[in-house]
Amino acid sequence: MAWLVLLGALLCMSRVGVGSLGTEGFLPSMPHNCPYKCVCAADLLSCAGLGLQDVPAALPAAAADLDLSHNALQRLRPGWLAPLSRLRALRLGHNELDVLGRGVFTNASALRLLDLSSNALRALGRHDLDGLGALERLLLFNNRLAHLDVHAFRGLGALSRLYLGCNELSSFSFDHLHGLGTTHLRTLDLSSNRLGRIPVAHLAALPAFLKNGLYLHNNPLPCDCRLYHLLRRWQQRGLSAVSDFAREYMCLAFKVPASRVRFFEHSRIFQNCSTALARGLERPEEQLHVQMGRSLTLRCNTSAPAVRVAWVSPQHELLVAPGSRDGSISVLADGSLAISNAQPQHEGVFVCLASGPRLHHNQTHEYNVSVHFPHPEPEAFNTGFTTLLGCAVGLVLVLLYLFAPPCPGCRRCYRRTCRCRCWPRAPSPLRELSAQSSVLSTTPPDVLSRKASVHKHVVFLEPGRRGLNGRVQLAVAEDFDLYNPVGLRLKAGSESASSTGSEGLVMT
């Protein structure tokens, strides 16, 4: 009986232990189809650094980012990406891949990033990259690539960045870029290779935006005068691919590896180069100036009719009909570019890309647009207005001269009915005779009309001093009242005493 009780207690304890593991100590199970030792998180699948020599057989279909880098992969079987229809990024760097083969990427139509760097690839065939129509970035640096098929990159119409640095390429076809179009391409890295022959004319014909992203440093370039002038001009224009790595541009002075010199630091090698060789290498970009707020139209002038025309903005946006994303730039039916309201963001180089059966891929036209703020224009000088104003001012001055009183005292004189005079004036002969006749008259005036005055005013007759010949001149005191005269005194000059001496004082 005791044995049964003990057994039941053990069973209860075991059940409690199992229940505790299921609630508190529960260990989550691995996601469905996640390979052994790989990490699966949402749509990310990482099998990096596991020493894999082959790709895992079962891969989750939800993976959008697959990382198989830092392994020992040597081969990729055709169709291995068929279950991964959502794949956007594939990282295969730091493996031992020496060849790709046909059909390796046929099921990766949605792939945007492909990293094949740091492998052992020696060549790229015509069909090695088939099925990558949506690919935007291709990393092939740090391999052993020595040969590229003429059409190795055909079909990569959306590719914008291609990295081929640190390889063993001795030549590259710049005229057709091995089947790669320039519509979307912005970066082409060919640095640290073995490029010894570069056609300068093909380099000069590339679009401006691709020149800015063309890296040619650390190559045994020839010390060619035309190449020197071309790269020097790119440096002066501030193209980042040249200006950022100016010290790493080398050339062979005597076609011997030990005679490498720096392109832009040993100008004595190129001192005998004539600048006439650089003329005509590049088609100069057309300079356009527009005021802010004005409209502007750019036309794509090509040597032959174009079937398709596209533009690249200064912000590296591909412009096709109907226009830009923000609606400020329109692409017309004839391929022209129309800017209805010029703004500072429209300043820079616009590149026209024209394609057609009779046109090469490098049929481009460049416009350098400068947007200026409007300056207020000064008002035109109106000579008619100034002439009229001058006439009016002159007329006012004449009227003031003729009618306005010349002094404040004269204004008081005019108010007092001219009792005084503001300035002395020479008396006229007629006034002198009238004064003499009125003073020397013996006829007594009307007595009733006079008013008695307590004040007596004396008037003197003085002989004139300006040719009067001793005639009597009336001298009136300053406060003499014409309406109330009291008396007048006749005074004779020394020279006229004989004529006035008998008169004496005359009271009226």
TIKEVO-198514 format. One line per 4 residues: their letters; for each residue x, y, z of C-alpha. Coordinates in pm, 1 decimal, always signed. Example, Ala and Ser with C-alpha at 12.3 -4.5 7.8 and 13.67 -1.06 7.14 Angstrom:
<sites>
as> +1230.0:-450.0:+780.0 | +1367.0:-106.0:+714.0
</sites>
This chain:
<sites>
mawl> +0.0:+0.0:+0.0 | +278.2:+240.2:+82.3 | +443.2:+153.0:-247.6 | +134.0:+263.9:-441.0
vllg> +120.7:+594.1:-255.1 | +485.2:+660.8:-336.3 | +429.7:+583.5:-703.1 | +134.3:+821.7:-723.9
allc> +335.6:+1098.6:-564.7 | +612.8:+1053.0:-822.0 | +361.5:+1069.2:-1107.2 | +212.2:+1390.8:-973.5
msrv> +552.5:+1548.7:-943.0 | +640.5:+1454.5:-1299.0 | +315.5:+1603.4:-1429.1 | +381.0:+1926.1:-1239.8
gvgs> +731.5:+1943.7:-1385.5 | +607.3:+1896.3:-1739.2 | +343.1:+2164.5:-1686.2 | +602.4:+2410.9:-1559.8
lgte> +818.9:+2360.5:-1864.9 | +522.9:+2425.3:-2088.8 | +438.6:+2759.2:-1927.9 | +744.9:+2927.4:-1781.6
gflp> +1039.6:+2733.8:-1929.0 | +899.8:+2694.9:-2278.6 | +1162.7:+2696.6:-2551.8 | +1033.9:+2838.1:-2888.1
smph> +1056.6:+2607.2:-3183.0 | +1255.6:+2701.6:-3494.6 | +1071.8:+2868.3:-3785.6 | +942.5:+2645.2:-4057.9
ncpy> +1208.6:+2546.8:-4320.5 | +1485.9:+2748.0:-4151.6 | +1818.8:+2573.5:-4234.9 | +2029.7:+2425.9:-3957.3
kcvc> +2246.9:+2683.6:-3774.6 | +2102.7:+2969.9:-3986.8 | +1921.7:+3266.9:-3839.3 | +1571.5:+3343.6:-3962.0
aadl> +1406.5:+3669.2:-3858.2 | +1092.7:+3776.3:-4040.2 | +1203.5:+3802.1:-4405.9 | +1577.5:+3787.8:-4327.0
lsca> +1780.1:+3469.3:-4366.1 | +2142.8:+3470.1:-4257.0 | +2372.7:+3170.8:-4305.3 | +2694.8:+3372.4:-4297.8
glgl> +3019.2:+3238.0:-4158.4 | +2909.0:+2874.5:-4124.6 | +3172.2:+2721.1:-4354.4 | +2908.2:+2595.2:-4599.2
qdvp> +3036.0:+2429.3:-4914.5 | +2693.7:+2409.5:-5072.2 | +2373.3:+2605.7:-5051.4 | +2119.0:+2461.2:-4803.8
aalp> +1852.0:+2258.3:-4978.1 | +1548.8:+2396.2:-4793.2 | +1516.4:+2773.8:-4792.5 | +1209.3:+2957.2:-4656.4
aaaa> +1001.8:+3114.0:-4932.1 | +942.0:+3429.6:-4725.0 | +1309.1:+3531.1:-4736.1 | +1367.4:+3870.8:-4897.6
dldl> +1727.7:+3916.7:-4781.6 | +1959.3:+3613.5:-4805.5 | +2312.4:+3627.6:-4664.3 | +2547.7:+3343.1:-4762.1
shna> +2871.5:+3538.5:-4731.4 | +3194.8:+3419.3:-4562.8 | +3148.3:+3055.6:-4652.7 | +3324.7:+2810.4:-4884.3
lqrl> +3075.5:+2795.2:-5171.9 | +3230.9:+2690.5:-5500.9 | +2930.5:+2631.5:-5726.6 | +2574.5:+2757.3:-5766.9
rpgw> +2334.0:+2516.2:-5928.8 | +2087.9:+2648.4:-6188.7 | +1741.1:+2724.3:-6058.2 | +1842.5:+2724.0:-5692.7
lapl> +1654.8:+3054.0:-5637.4 | +1322.4:+2925.1:-5767.4 | +1151.3:+2907.6:-5423.2 | +1261.9:+3261.4:-5332.2
srlr> +1022.4:+3470.3:-5536.7 | +1038.4:+3759.3:-5287.1 | +1416.7:+3784.2:-5280.8 | +1547.8:+4144.3:-5302.2
alrl> +1907.7:+4115.0:-5177.7 | +2155.5:+3829.1:-5220.9 | +2495.4:+3838.4:-5053.2 | +2751.2:+3585.9:-5178.9
ghne> +3070.7:+3771.7:-5094.8 | +3383.7:+3610.1:-4949.3 | +3331.3:+3265.9:-5098.2 | +3525.5:+3055.7:-5346.3
ldvl> +3310.4:+3095.8:-5657.0 | +3523.7:+3081.6:-5971.9 | +3247.0:+3055.0:-6231.2 | +2876.6:+3132.5:-6244.1
grgv> +2727.4:+2954.8:-6541.9 | +2408.0:+2990.6:-6736.3 | +2073.4:+2995.8:-6556.0 | +2208.1:+3064.7:-6209.2
ftna> +1990.3:+3375.0:-6163.1 | +1699.4:+3294.7:-6391.9 | +1445.6:+3298.7:-6107.7 | +1566.6:+3621.4:-5945.4
salr> +1363.8:+3871.0:-6147.1 | +1292.6:+4084.3:-5837.2 | +1653.6:+4100.8:-5713.6 | +1785.9:+4452.9:-5647.0
lldl> +2126.2:+4384.0:-5485.7 | +2375.6:+4112.9:-5584.2 | +2704.0:+4092.1:-5395.6 | +2965.9:+3867.6:-5560.3
ssna> +3268.8:+4047.0:-5419.0 | +3581.6:+3875.8:-5285.9 | +3545.7:+3554.5:-5482.9 | +3761.7:+3387.0:-5744.5
lral> +3568.9:+3475.0:-6061.5 | +3791.5:+3497.3:-6366.7 | +3545.8:+3582.1:-6642.7 | +3186.9:+3681.4:-6707.4
grhd> +3004.2:+3511.7:-6991.6 | +2721.3:+3641.6:-7202.4 | +2448.3:+3457.9:-7009.2 | +2594.0:+3455.1:-6659.2
ldgl> +2371.9:+3741.1:-6542.4 | +2052.2:+3656.7:-6728.1 | +1728.5:+3713.3:-6541.9 | +1842.8:+4016.6:-6344.2
gale> +1635.4:+4279.9:-6520.2 | +1552.6:+4466.2:-6197.2 | +1906.1:+4461.5:-6055.3 | +2026.0:+4802.6:-5934.2
rlll> +2360.7:+4728.3:-5763.3 | +2615.9:+4469.1:-5871.4 | +2929.4:+4418.2:-5660.3 | +3210.9:+4232.9:-5841.2
fnnr> +3515.8:+4394.6:-5682.1 | +3809.7:+4197.1:-5543.4 | +3784.8:+3905.2:-5782.4 | +4019.7:+3781.7:-6053.6
lahl> +3821.0:+3905.1:-6351.0 | +4040.9:+3935.5:-6657.1 | +3779.9:+3903.0:-6931.0 | +3432.4:+4041.3:-6984.0
dvha> +3212.0:+3927.6:-7265.9 | +3109.3:+4200.1:-7506.1 | +2747.4:+4157.9:-7392.2 | +2814.7:+4051.1:-7034.7
frgl> +2583.7:+4316.5:-6890.7 | +2311.7:+4308.7:-7151.6 | +1969.4:+4297.1:-6993.6 | +2069.7:+4493.4:-6684.4
gals> +1868.7:+4796.1:-6786.5 | +1800.1:+4914.9:-6431.4 | +2159.8:+4890.5:-6307.8 | +2278.2:+5212.7:-6144.3
rlyl> +2600.3:+5103.1:-5967.3 | +2859.1:+4860.7:-6101.5 | +3173.0:+4789.0:-5898.0 | +3455.9:+4616.9:-6089.5
gcne> +3749.8:+4746.3:-5886.9 | +4043.6:+4534.3:-5769.1 | +4039.4:+4293.6:-6061.2 | +4272.6:+4211.0:-6348.1
lssf> +4094.6:+4383.0:-6637.2 | +4330.7:+4514.2:-6902.0 | +4062.3:+4658.0:-7128.6 | +3707.6:+4782.9:-7108.2
sfdh> +3470.2:+4876.9:-7384.6 | +3367.9:+5234.2:-7305.3 | +3176.0:+5284.4:-7627.0 | +2896.5:+5038.3:-7544.4
lhgl> +2988.4:+4942.6:-7183.9 | +2957.5:+4571.9:-7264.2 | +2588.0:+4599.3:-7335.5 | +2510.3:+4820.1:-7040.0
gtth> +2295.3:+5127.0:-7099.6 | +2368.3:+5469.0:-6953.8 | +2012.1:+5564.5:-6874.5 | +2030.9:+5463.2:-6509.2
lrtl> +2404.6:+5404.8:-6461.2 | +2561.3:+5649.0:-6215.1 | +2867.8:+5467.8:-6077.0 | +3122.4:+5265.1:-6272.9
dlss> +3419.0:+5160.8:-6060.8 | +3718.1:+5036.3:-6262.6 | +3985.6:+5132.9:-6013.4 | +4284.5:+4914.5:-5926.3
nrlg> +4284.8:+4714.1:-6247.7 | +4534.7:+4681.2:-6532.3 | +4384.7:+4927.0:-6778.7 | +4666.8:+5044.4:-7002.8
ripv> +4479.0:+5147.6:-7317.4 | +4185.3:+5381.1:-7278.8 | +4023.6:+5541.7:-7584.8 | +4007.7:+5908.9:-7492.8
ahla> +3732.8:+5987.0:-7744.3 | +3502.6:+5727.3:-7587.9 | +3565.3:+5868.4:-7242.6 | +3488.5:+6220.4:-7358.3
alpa> +3159.1:+6106.4:-7514.4 | +3018.4:+5969.4:-7189.1 | +2738.1:+6166.7:-7019.7 | +2837.7:+6415.0:-6752.1
flkn> +2666.9:+6226.3:-6469.7 | +2859.6:+5909.6:-6557.1 | +3189.3:+6097.3:-6576.0 | +3125.7:+6208.4:-6221.7
glyl> +3103.4:+5843.7:-6112.4 | +3374.1:+5689.8:-6334.6 | +3665.5:+5574.6:-6115.5 | +3990.2:+5504.4:-6302.6
hnnp> +4252.6:+5559.1:-6033.4 | +4527.4:+5304.1:-5956.3 | +4555.6:+5190.6:-6316.7 | +4872.1:+5193.0:-6531.4
lpcd> +4736.7:+5464.6:-6758.8 | +4956.6:+5593.5:-7042.1 | +5106.5:+5940.2:-7004.1 | +4908.6:+6063.2:-7300.4
crly> +4862.1:+6435.1:-7362.0 | +4497.9:+6405.0:-7462.4 | +4416.1:+6188.4:-7160.6 | +4601.7:+6430.4:-6935.4
hllr> +4408.2:+6731.4:-7062.9 | +4079.6:+6541.8:-7034.6 | +4137.2:+6431.7:-6674.1 | +4272.8:+6773.8:-6583.2
rwqq> +3953.0:+6931.8:-6713.1 | +3743.8:+6684.2:-6513.0 | +3940.2:+6780.9:-6205.2 | +3885.4:+7151.8:-6269.5
rgls> +3514.4:+7090.5:-6314.0 | +3507.4:+6925.9:-5971.7 | +3404.9:+6576.8:-6081.5 | +3424.7:+6372.4:-5762.6
avsd> +3568.9:+6058.8:-5924.5 | +3883.1:+6255.8:-6018.1 | +3904.4:+6525.0:-5750.7 | +3857.5:+6280.7:-5459.6
fare> +4133.5:+6045.2:-5581.9 | +4365.8:+6288.6:-5760.5 | +4679.9:+6153.7:-5590.7 | +4599.7:+5797.5:-5695.0
ymcl> +4593.0:+5863.5:-6069.4 | +4912.7:+5717.7:-6214.1 | +5062.3:+5692.1:-6559.0 | +5363.9:+5515.8:-6709.4
afkv> +5617.2:+5768.9:-6829.6 | +5837.0:+5528.6:-7029.7 | +5611.8:+5222.4:-7062.2 | +5795.4:+5059.2:-6777.6
pasr> +5612.1:+4960.0:-6456.5 | +5881.7:+5124.2:-6246.2 | +5824.8:+5461.7:-6419.7 | +5488.3:+5534.4:-6263.1
vrff> +5430.3:+5901.7:-6189.4 | +5135.2:+6085.8:-6046.9 | +4918.8:+6244.6:-6311.2 | +4849.7:+6576.8:-6143.1
ehsr> +5175.5:+6623.4:-5950.6 | +5443.0:+6579.5:-6220.7 | +5333.3:+6840.8:-6471.1 | +5684.5:+6856.6:-6621.5
ifqn> +5610.5:+6540.6:-6815.0 | +5318.4:+6715.2:-6985.6 | +5474.7:+7058.9:-7024.7 | +5532.2:+7000.0:-7396.4
csta> +5172.9:+6893.3:-7455.8 | +4986.1:+7134.9:-7675.1 | +4646.9:+7253.4:-7556.6 | +4525.3:+7224.1:-7915.1
larg> +4504.2:+6846.7:-7865.1 | +4235.8:+6894.8:-7601.7 | +4013.3:+7101.6:-7826.4 | +3713.5:+6920.6:-7955.7
lerp> +3745.1:+6628.8:-7713.5 | +3432.3:+6717.2:-7521.2 | +3125.5:+6889.7:-7645.6 | +3090.0:+7196.5:-7425.9
eeql> +2778.0:+7209.6:-7216.8 | +2538.7:+7485.7:-7304.0 | +2510.3:+7758.2:-7041.4 | +2159.5:+7882.0:-6969.3
hvqm> +2058.5:+8157.9:-6728.5 | +1704.8:+8207.0:-6602.7 | +1548.1:+8421.8:-6334.7 | +1365.5:+8254.1:-6051.6
grsl> +996.9:+8215.7:-6130.0 | +1042.2:+8227.8:-6509.5 | +979.3:+7942.0:-6751.2 | +1248.4:+7750.6:-6940.2
tlrc> +1243.2:+7495.5:-7221.9 | +1534.5:+7261.2:-7303.1 | +1544.6:+7082.6:-7637.7 | +1731.6:+6759.3:-7702.2
ntsa> +1925.3:+6826.5:-8021.9 | +2049.9:+6501.1:-8177.3 | +2217.1:+6422.0:-8504.9 | +1939.2:+6182.2:-8606.6
pavr> +1572.5:+6131.1:-8512.8 | +1537.9:+5974.3:-8169.1 | +1283.8:+5705.3:-8084.1 | +1307.6:+5754.5:-7708.8
vawv> +1423.1:+6059.6:-7515.1 | +1494.7:+6073.3:-7144.9 | +1646.4:+6338.7:-6922.8 | +1856.4:+6327.5:-6609.1
spqh> +1811.0:+6609.2:-6358.4 | +2087.2:+6762.8:-6141.9 | +1953.6:+6544.8:-5856.5 | +2014.0:+6232.9:-6077.7
ellv> +1643.1:+6173.1:-6123.9 | +1545.8:+6005.0:-6448.6 | +1287.8:+6221.3:-6622.5 | +1050.1:+6066.1:-6870.9
apgs> +698.7:+6162.5:-6972.7 | +502.3:+6310.1:-6807.5 | +779.3:+6457.4:-6589.6 | +935.1:+6473.3:-6243.3
rdgs> +784.7:+6331.2:-5927.4 | +710.3:+6672.5:-5778.4 | +548.1:+6798.1:-6098.6 | +780.2:+7096.8:-6143.0
isvl> +940.9:+6954.5:-6460.3 | +749.6:+6824.4:-6761.8 | +869.5:+6614.0:-7053.9 | +681.5:+6714.3:-7368.4
adgs> +574.7:+6491.5:-7655.4 | +868.2:+6599.1:-7874.6 | +1118.3:+6512.5:-7600.5 | +1175.1:+6870.1:-7480.7
lais> +1204.3:+6949.9:-7114.1 | +982.0:+7226.9:-6977.5 | +1026.8:+7405.8:-6645.4 | +728.1:+7630.1:-6577.6
naqp> +854.2:+7792.3:-6256.5 | +1232.6:+7794.3:-6220.7 | +1351.8:+7744.6:-5862.6 | +1695.8:+7700.5:-5700.0
qheg> +1657.8:+7319.0:-5702.4 | +1650.8:+7333.6:-6084.0 | +2007.9:+7465.0:-6093.4 | +2271.2:+7229.0:-6232.3
vfvc> +2340.6:+7007.5:-6532.3 | +2050.0:+6857.1:-6724.4 | +2148.5:+6572.3:-6957.5 | +1939.1:+6457.1:-7250.8
lasg> +1965.7:+6088.2:-7345.3 | +1840.7:+6001.8:-7692.2 | +1815.0:+5649.4:-7832.5 | +1711.3:+5516.2:-8168.2
prlh> +1814.1:+5277.8:-8446.6 | +2040.6:+5541.0:-8598.5 | +2173.6:+5679.1:-8270.7 | +2449.4:+5553.0:-8046.8
hnqt> +2404.9:+5532.5:-7672.8 | +2628.2:+5835.7:-7622.5 | +2404.7:+6074.4:-7814.7 | +2359.2:+6324.1:-7535.3
heyn> +2311.3:+6695.4:-7492.4 | +2398.0:+6881.9:-7174.3 | +2261.1:+7206.7:-7035.7 | +2407.8:+7385.4:-6736.6
vsvh> +2119.7:+7586.3:-6591.7 | +2182.0:+7876.7:-6355.3 | +1889.0:+8024.7:-6162.1 | +1923.8:+8386.3:-6052.4
fphp> +1714.1:+8590.1:-5814.2 | +1538.6:+8883.2:-5985.6 | +1695.3:+9223.6:-5923.5 | +1472.4:+9532.9:-5906.2
epea> +1533.9:+9744.7:-6212.0 | +1599.1:+10115.7:-6151.0 | +1330.6:+10353.3:-6275.3 | +1403.1:+10512.0:-6608.7
fntg> +1507.8:+10879.7:-6599.2 | +1207.3:+11081.3:-6725.4 | +1344.5:+11391.1:-6897.6 | +998.8:+11524.0:-6979.5
fttl> +894.7:+11522.2:-6614.6 | +1214.8:+11692.7:-6502.7 | +1176.2:+11959.7:-6773.9 | +817.8:+12033.0:-6666.9
lgca> +925.3:+12050.8:-6303.0 | +1205.4:+12290.7:-6390.5 | +963.5:+12517.6:-6580.7 | +719.9:+12522.0:-6287.3
vglv> +993.8:+12609.5:-6040.4 | +1120.3:+12885.3:-6265.9 | +769.2:+13033.3:-6303.2 | +718.2:+13035.5:-5926.2
lvll> +1049.6:+13213.1:-5875.7 | +955.1:+13480.6:-6132.9 | +619.2:+13538.8:-5965.6 | +786.0:+13566.7:-5627.5
ylfa> +1031.5:+13817.1:-5765.6 | +758.1:+14033.5:-5920.1 | +483.7:+14027.9:-5656.6 | +615.2:+13905.0:-5326.2
ppcp> +745.8:+14164.9:-5075.1 | +1125.0:+14153.5:-5052.4 | +1140.7:+14204.8:-4673.1 | +921.5:+14162.0:-4361.8
gcrr> +903.2:+14539.5:-4307.2 | +751.9:+14593.8:-4648.6 | +465.0:+14355.4:-4567.5 | +374.8:+14582.3:-4276.4
cyrr> +395.5:+14883.0:-4505.7 | +145.5:+14736.2:-4747.6 | -99.0:+14668.5:-4466.7 | -79.6:+15037.2:-4350.9
tcrc> -170.5:+15177.4:-4695.1 | +183.2:+15258.8:-4776.5 | +247.3:+15515.1:-4499.0 | +616.4:+15453.0:-4534.6
rcwp> +852.1:+15329.2:-4792.5 | +1075.2:+15038.0:-4735.9 | +1361.9:+15163.5:-4940.1 | +1449.3:+15516.2:-5054.9
raps> +1392.4:+15603.2:-5413.9 | +1514.9:+15903.2:-5604.6 | +1232.5:+16162.0:-5632.6 | +1119.5:+16247.0:-5980.4
plre> +1114.6:+16612.6:-6103.4 | +736.2:+16611.2:-6135.9 | +690.7:+16515.3:-5772.5 | +938.3:+16789.4:-5666.3
lsaq> +745.7:+17055.5:-5859.5 | +417.3:+16935.5:-5711.1 | +557.1:+16958.1:-5361.0 | +690.7:+17311.0:-5420.1
ssvl> +361.4:+17434.9:-5560.9 | +163.6:+17292.0:-5270.3 | +393.3:+17429.0:-5004.1 | +463.4:+17775.4:-5153.1
sttp> +104.0:+17846.4:-5240.7 | -40.6:+18164.9:-5067.8 | -397.3:+18050.0:-5096.9 | -513.7:+17951.0:-4751.5
pdvl> -677.7:+17616.1:-4730.0 | -1026.3:+17557.3:-4604.2 | -1026.2:+17630.2:-4235.5 | -1331.2:+17415.9:-4154.2
srka> -1169.5:+17111.0:-4300.0 | -871.6:+17129.3:-4072.9 | -849.9:+16971.8:-3736.7 | -648.5:+17113.7:-3457.0
svhk> -354.6:+16911.1:-3348.8 | -142.0:+16935.6:-3046.8 | +152.6:+16816.0:-3247.5 | +324.3:+17044.0:-3489.9
hvvf> +517.0:+16901.2:-3778.0 | +788.7:+17093.6:-3950.7 | +865.2:+17044.7:-4312.0 | +1191.6:+17171.9:-4459.4
lepg> +1255.0:+17247.8:-4818.1 | +1607.9:+17157.4:-4903.5 | +1778.4:+17211.6:-5232.7 | +1832.4:+16899.0:-5438.5
rrgl> +2169.7:+16741.1:-5445.0 | +2149.9:+16586.1:-5784.9 | +2139.4:+16860.3:-6042.2 | +1846.9:+17070.3:-5904.6
ngrv> +2044.1:+17398.1:-5937.3 | +1936.2:+17542.4:-5604.7 | +1566.1:+17461.1:-5633.0 | +1373.0:+17413.7:-5314.7
qlav> +1330.3:+17050.5:-5205.4 | +1069.1:+16935.0:-4960.4 | +1215.3:+16773.3:-4650.8 | +958.3:+16585.9:-4449.8
aedf> +1011.2:+16442.1:-4109.7 | +963.3:+16069.1:-4063.6 | +648.6:+16114.6:-3847.0 | +489.9:+16387.5:-4059.9
dlyn> +110.0:+16344.2:-4097.9 | -16.8:+16436.3:-4440.3 | -374.7:+16465.7:-4313.1 | -287.5:+16693.0:-4020.8
pvgl> +0.7:+16922.4:-4121.8 | +99.0:+17188.8:-3872.1 | +382.3:+17374.7:-4025.5 | +649.3:+17359.9:-4284.3
rlka> +992.6:+17517.3:-4274.2 | +1172.8:+17608.8:-4586.7 | +1544.6:+17566.1:-4577.7 | +1770.4:+17687.8:-4850.3
gses> +2099.0:+17543.7:-4938.2 | +2413.8:+17739.7:-4944.9 | +2419.7:+17747.8:-5313.8 | +2056.4:+17868.3:-5345.3
asst> +2036.1:+18126.8:-5067.7 | +1952.1:+18408.8:-5304.6 | +1630.2:+18242.2:-5417.6 | +1498.4:+18118.0:-5085.0
gseg> +1642.1:+18344.4:-4823.0 | +1348.9:+18588.6:-4828.2 | +1090.5:+18329.4:-4778.4 | +1147.2:+18233.7:-4417.8
lvmt> +918.6:+18004.7:-4228.8 | +580.8:+17938.8:-4382.2 | +299.5:+17797.3:-4167.0 | +0.4:+17627.3:-4325.7
</sites>
